[in-house]
């Protein structure tokens, strides 16, 4: 089972769009890993607790753990897709979205 861990800002656009983001992340994952189940976990950081360059951060962090191994090209395409869908839904720029993907050998 794959697992998304999303860290978002209180008062941020992503907080109000969690259901849509969750649906799109799950659909994106199934497009790349047919039949694999996913879960999405959310951490909402209180306003004023994350900073970028000394200012309150507007960033979101999306981490996905997948079962098995992939190629570099596959990971790049997968993570670009996550970034694109997040940007489409929230209006965040690439500079406000951190995407990571890690692989495990077992399920």
N, C-alpha and C positions, 0 to 999 in steps of 0.2 A: 504494500500500500504506500502510495506517495503521500507526502505531507507538506502542505504549505504553512509557513509561519510568517505572518504579516505583522509588522510593527508600524503603527500609524499614529499620527498626532491627534490628540483631542482638539476639537474645533476644526479639524482638517476636512476637506471634501471627501476623502476616502472613508471616514467614519460614517457619513450619511449614505454611502454607496456600497456598504459591505455586502449586502445580499447580491447585488449585481456583479460586484467584483468576484465574489465567491463562485457564482454561476459561471462566469467567463473563465476564471482560472481553471475550474474543473473541466469545462468543455475544451479548453486549450490543451490541457493535459491528456484528455482522452483522444484528442486528435493525433497526439504524438506517441501515446502509449495505450493503444486500444485495449479495452477491457480492464485496465488497472484502476482500482478504486483510489479515491483521493479524500483527504480531509483538509480543512482550512482552519487554522487557529489564529486568533487575533489578539494582539497586545496593543492597548490604547495607552499611549504615554501622555500623562497630564501636560497641559499647555505650559510651556516655559521650562520643560525638563530636558529638551533636546536642542542642541545648538549647532550651527554651522557658521564658521567665521565670526563668532561672537554674537550672532543674532539668533533669535528663535528659529529653529529649523522648520522647513516645510517638507522635509523628505519623508518618504515611505521606504521601508525595507521589506523586500519579499524574498524569502528563502524557500527553496523547494528541495526536499529530499526524495530521491527516486530509487527504485529497486533496480539493480543491475548496472551495467556499464554502457557508456555511450561514446560517440566520437566527438572530437572537438567541434566539427562543423554542426553536428546535431545539437550540441549544447548551445552554441552561438545562436542558431536559429530558434531554439526553444526559448532562451532567455530574451532574445530580441522580441519575440512574440508576447512574452509576459510584459515587457516594458511597453510595447505598443498598445496592448489592451488597457493597461493601467493608465497610460497617458490619455487614451481616447475617453475613458470613463471619468477621470478626475481632472483632466486638463493640466496635470503636472508635466514638466519638461523632463528630458533625459537627465538633467542635472539634479532633479529632485527624487529620482527613482534609483534604488539600489537593488539589483537582482542577483541572487546567487543560486547555484544548483550544486548539490552534492549527491554522490552515488553511494549506495551500499550494496554489498555483494549478496545479501540475503533479504528476504521480505519481512 
